[in-house]
């Protein structure tokens, strides 16, 4: 079960770069695949921005 993306708690780093890496590379040890093969950098950056806006 994945953790919340909007509760302000980041288990794998809270910086934009950490979140970008989690999306692009994934977190294999926890079963999360990376999406870097299907999303380009601009799409991943847009997703990070969306997640940040959801925190507010």
C-alpha positions as CSV (number, residue, x, y, z in Angstrom):
1,X,0.0,0.0,0.0
2,X,1.4,3.3,-1.0
3,X,1.6,6.2,1.4
4,X,-0.3,9.5,1.0
5,X,1.2,12.0,-1.5
6,X,-0.4,15.0,0.2
7,X,0.1,14.5,3.9
8,X,3.4,16.4,4.0
9,X,5.4,13.3,5.0
10,X,7.9,12.1,2.5
11,X,9.6,8.7,3.2
12,X,12.1,8.9,0.3
13,X,13.1,12.6,0.4
14,X,11.1,15.8,0.3
15,X,13.0,17.9,-2.2
16,X,11.7,18.3,-5.7
17,X,14.8,16.3,-6.9
18,X,14.0,13.5,-4.6
19,X,10.4,13.3,-5.6
20,X,11.4,13.5,-9.3
21,X,13.8,10.6,-8.8
22,X,11.2,8.5,-7.0
23,X,8.8,9.0,-9.9
24,X,11.4,8.5,-12.7
25,X,13.5,5.7,-11.2
26,X,10.9,4.2,-8.8
27,X,11.4,2.6,-5.5
28,X,12.0,-1.0,-6.4
29,X,12.5,-2.3,-2.8
30,X,8.9,-1.1,-2.1
31,X,7.4,-2.3,-5.3
32,X,7.1,1.0,-7.0
33,X,8.2,1.0,-10.7
34,X,9.9,3.9,-12.3
35,X,8.0,5.8,-14.9
36,X,11.1,7.4,-16.6
37,X,10.7,5.1,-19.6
38,X,7.1,6.3,-20.3
39,X,7.3,9.9,-19.1
40,X,9.8,12.5,-20.2
41,X,11.5,14.9,-17.8
42,X,8.9,17.7,-18.5
43,X,6.1,15.4,-17.6
44,X,7.7,14.2,-14.4
45,X,8.4,17.8,-13.4
46,X,4.8,18.7,-14.1
47,X,3.7,15.8,-11.8
48,X,6.0,17.0,-9.1
49,X,4.5,20.5,-9.4
50,X,1.0,19.1,-9.2
51,X,1.9,17.1,-6.1
52,X,3.3,20.3,-4.5
53,X,0.1,22.2,-5.3
54,X,-2.0,19.4,-3.7
55,X,0.0,19.9,-0.4
56,X,-1.2,23.5,-0.1
